[in-house]
Amino acid sequence: MIRVVFNQKGGVGKSSIAVNLAAISAYNGLKTLIIDLDPQCNTTHYLLGDDSNLPTSDIRDFF
């Protein structure tokens, strides 16, 4: 099953929804992968914490 959370408007809870859907899936024993394409990296901060060492490059560099 693939789920995508997408909306161009900011502040509508995309990161929170994505993390919670992933947590529910993982809790139910499903393999779970989150790809954080947001340049602000809110989902990454939420999962790894504010003190995490974020990569110096982002998705724009990849493409």
Backbone as a printed PyTorch tensor [residue, N CA C, xyz], in Angstrom:
tensor([[[ 0.8390, -1.1600,  0.0000],
         [ 0.0000,  0.0000,  0.0000],
         [ 0.8950,  1.2370,  0.0000]],

        [[ 0.5830,  2.1820, -0.8450],
         [ 1.3180,  3.4330, -0.9180],
         [ 0.3690,  4.5610, -0.5560]],

        [[ 0.8320,  5.4170,  0.3530],
         [ 0.0440,  6.5890,  0.7430],
         [ 0.8960,  7.8190,  0.4980]],

        [[ 0.2760,  8.8450, -0.0320],
         [ 0.9660, 10.0960, -0.3010],
         [ 0.2030, 11.2130,  0.3930]],

        [[ 0.9340, 12.0520,  1.1210],
         [ 0.3390, 13.2310,  1.7530],
         [ 0.8920, 14.4320,  1.0250]],

        [[ 0.0110, 15.1610,  0.3310],
         [ 0.4610, 16.2720, -0.5030],
         [-0.5350, 17.4190, -0.4380]],

        [[-0.0180, 18.5920, -0.2550],
         [-0.8100, 19.8150, -0.3050],
         [ 0.1770, 20.9610, -0.3870]],

        [[-0.0460, 21.9040, -1.2720],
         [ 0.8950, 23.0100, -1.4320],
         [ 0.7710, 24.0430, -0.3160]],

        [[-0.3660, 24.1010,  0.3230],
         [-0.5630, 25.0880,  1.3850],
         [ 0.2340, 24.6930,  2.6170]],

        [[ 0.8490, 25.6520,  3.2340],
         [ 1.6150, 25.3920,  4.4420],
         [ 0.7360, 25.4020,  5.6830]],

        [[ 1.1910, 24.7000,  6.7030],
         [ 0.5080, 24.7330,  7.9860],
         [-0.7820, 23.9570,  8.0740]],

        [[-0.9590, 22.9530,  7.2090],
         [-2.1990, 22.1770,  7.2400],
         [-2.0210, 20.8020,  7.8880]],

        [[-0.8350, 20.5100,  8.4100],
         [-0.6090, 19.2640,  9.1320],
         [-0.1030, 18.1100,  8.2960]],

        [[ 0.5270, 18.3900,  7.1620],
         [ 1.0210, 17.3080,  6.3030],
         [ 2.0470, 16.4370,  7.0140]],

        [[ 2.9980, 17.0620,  7.6820],
         [ 4.0380, 16.2910,  8.3740],
         [ 3.4520, 15.4600,  9.5030]],

        [[ 2.5630, 16.0430, 10.2740],
         [ 1.9350, 15.3170, 11.3890],
         [ 1.1310, 14.1250, 10.8870]],

        [[ 0.3820, 14.3260,  9.8240],
         [-0.4150, 13.2370,  9.2540],
         [ 0.4960, 12.1270,  8.7330]],

        [[ 1.5480, 12.4970,  8.0140],
         [ 2.4650, 11.5030,  7.4460],
         [ 3.1350, 10.6760,  8.5400]],

        [[ 3.6210, 11.3420,  9.5870],
         [ 4.3010, 10.6330, 10.6770],
         [ 3.3330,  9.7220, 11.4180]],

        [[ 2.1320, 10.1850, 11.6670],
         [ 1.1600,  9.3610, 12.3770],
         [ 0.6960,  8.1680, 11.5430]],

        [[ 0.5040,  8.3570, 10.2410],
         [ 0.1640,  7.2180,  9.3740],
         [ 1.2970,  6.1970,  9.3630]],

        [[ 2.5260,  6.6730,  9.3100],
         [ 3.6810,  5.7670,  9.3250],
         [ 3.7720,  5.0230, 10.6510]],

        [[ 3.5210,  5.7240, 11.7520],
         [ 3.5790,  5.0810, 13.0690],
         [ 2.5170,  3.9940, 13.1980]],

        [[ 1.3320,  4.2520, 12.7080],
         [ 0.2630,  3.2490, 12.7510],
         [ 0.6330,  2.0460, 11.9000]],

        [[ 1.1660,  2.2830, 10.7220],
         [ 1.5710,  1.1860,  9.8380],
         [ 2.6750,  0.3510, 10.4720]],

        [[ 3.6770,  1.0170, 11.0320],
         [ 4.7730,  0.2970, 11.6740],
         [ 4.2740, -0.4870, 12.8830]],

        [[ 3.3940,  0.0920, 13.6480],
         [ 2.8270, -0.5860, 14.8220],
         [ 2.0830, -1.8600, 14.4120]],

        [[ 1.4640, -1.8180, 13.2450],
         [ 0.7310, -2.9810, 12.7320],
         [ 1.6330, -3.9640, 11.9970]],

        [[ 2.9480, -3.7630, 12.0740],
         [ 3.8860, -4.7200, 11.5160],
         [ 4.2270, -4.5250, 10.0540]],

        [[ 3.8150, -3.4300,  9.4630],
         [ 4.1130, -3.1760,  8.0530],
         [ 5.4630, -2.4730,  7.9210]],

        [[ 6.1840, -2.8020,  6.8610],
         [ 7.4150, -2.0680,  6.5730],
         [ 7.0250, -0.6420,  6.1850]],

        [[ 7.7210,  0.3080,  6.7410],
         [ 7.3160,  1.7030,  6.5870],
         [ 8.5050,  2.5550,  6.1710]],

        [[ 8.2760,  3.3910,  5.1820],
         [ 9.3070,  4.3100,  4.7050],
         [ 8.6720,  5.6880,  4.5450]],

        [[ 9.3290,  6.6910,  5.1120],
         [ 8.8990,  8.0730,  4.9150],
         [10.0040,  8.7810,  4.1420]],

        [[ 9.6180,  9.4550,  3.0780],
         [10.5480, 10.2810,  2.3140],
         [10.1030, 11.7220,  2.5040]],

        [[10.9410, 12.5060,  3.1450],
         [10.6220, 13.8970,  3.4650],
         [11.1450, 14.7880,  2.3540]],

        [[10.2590, 15.2400,  1.4720],
         [10.6570, 16.0890,  0.3470],
         [10.5710, 17.5710,  0.6750]],

        [[10.0840, 17.9030,  1.8420],
         [ 9.9290, 19.2920,  2.2450],
         [11.2910, 19.8960,  2.5820]],

        [[11.6550, 21.0160,  1.9660],
         [12.9490, 21.6360,  2.2630],
         [13.1040, 22.0260,  3.7370]],

        [[11.9970, 22.2250,  4.4470],
         [12.0730, 22.5600,  5.8720],
         [12.3800, 21.3410,  6.7370]],

        [[12.2170, 20.1500,  6.1950],
         [12.5210, 18.8910,  6.8910],
         [11.7510, 18.7140,  8.1970]],

        [[10.4990, 19.1390,  8.2350],
         [ 9.7170, 19.0190,  9.4670],
         [ 9.5180, 17.5720,  9.8850]],

        [[ 9.2420, 16.6920,  8.9430],
         [ 9.0500, 15.2820,  9.2740],
         [10.3430, 14.6780,  9.8110]],

        [[11.4520, 15.0080,  9.2060],
         [12.7460, 14.5090,  9.6660],
         [13.0380, 14.9940, 11.0810]],

        [[12.7730, 16.2680, 11.3420],
         [12.9700, 16.8090, 12.6970],
         [12.0710, 16.0850, 13.6960]],

        [[10.8410, 15.8250, 13.2990],
         [ 9.8940, 15.1620, 14.1890],
         [10.3620, 13.7430, 14.5340]],

        [[10.8680, 13.0230, 13.5390],
         [11.2840, 11.6380, 13.7600],
         [12.6490, 11.5250, 14.4420]],

        [[13.5900, 12.3920, 14.0960],
         [14.9530, 12.2770, 14.6040],
         [15.2770, 13.2540, 15.7250]],

        [[14.4270, 14.2420, 15.9330],
         [14.6740, 15.2340, 16.9720],
         [15.4030, 16.4460, 16.4330]],

        [[15.3480, 17.5120, 17.1790],
         [15.9640, 18.7660, 16.7370],
         [17.4790, 18.7150, 16.7330]],

        [[18.0650, 17.8520, 17.5490],
         [19.5210, 17.7850, 17.6490],
         [20.1520, 16.8670, 16.6130]],

        [[19.3350, 16.3090, 15.7240],
         [19.8850, 15.3770, 14.7300],
         [20.7470, 16.1310, 13.7280]],

        [[21.7250, 15.4240, 13.1900],
         [22.5750, 15.9930, 12.1440],
         [21.8920, 15.7750, 10.8110]],

        [[21.2650, 16.8050, 10.3070],
         [20.5730, 16.6910,  9.0310],
         [21.5830, 16.7210,  7.8920]],

        [[21.2560, 16.0590,  6.7900],
         [22.1690, 16.0760,  5.6410],
         [22.3690, 17.5060,  5.1370]],

        [[23.5140, 17.7480,  4.5610],
         [23.7880, 19.0860,  4.0350],
         [23.1280, 19.2960,  2.6790]],

        [[22.7710, 18.2220,  1.9940],
         [22.0730, 18.3580,  0.7190],
         [20.6040, 17.9880,  0.9090]],

        [[19.7780, 18.4140, -0.0250],
         [18.3660, 18.0820,  0.0650],
         [17.8750, 17.5530, -1.2840]],

        [[16.5670, 17.4000, -1.4060],
         [15.9900, 16.7690, -2.6070],
         [16.2670, 17.6040, -3.8660]],

        [[16.4060, 18.9120, -3.7070],
         [16.7270, 19.7470, -4.8790],
         [18.0860, 19.3710, -5.4560]],

        [[19.0440, 19.0540, -4.5820],
         [20.3700, 18.6280, -5.0520],
         [20.2880, 17.2910, -5.7630]],

        [[19.4190, 16.4060, -5.2900],
         [19.2570, 15.0860, -5.8880],
         [18.7570, 15.1850, -7.3260]],

        [[17.7410, 16.0370, -7.5120],
         [17.1720, 16.1800, -8.8390],
         [17.9660, 17.1620, -9.6840]]])
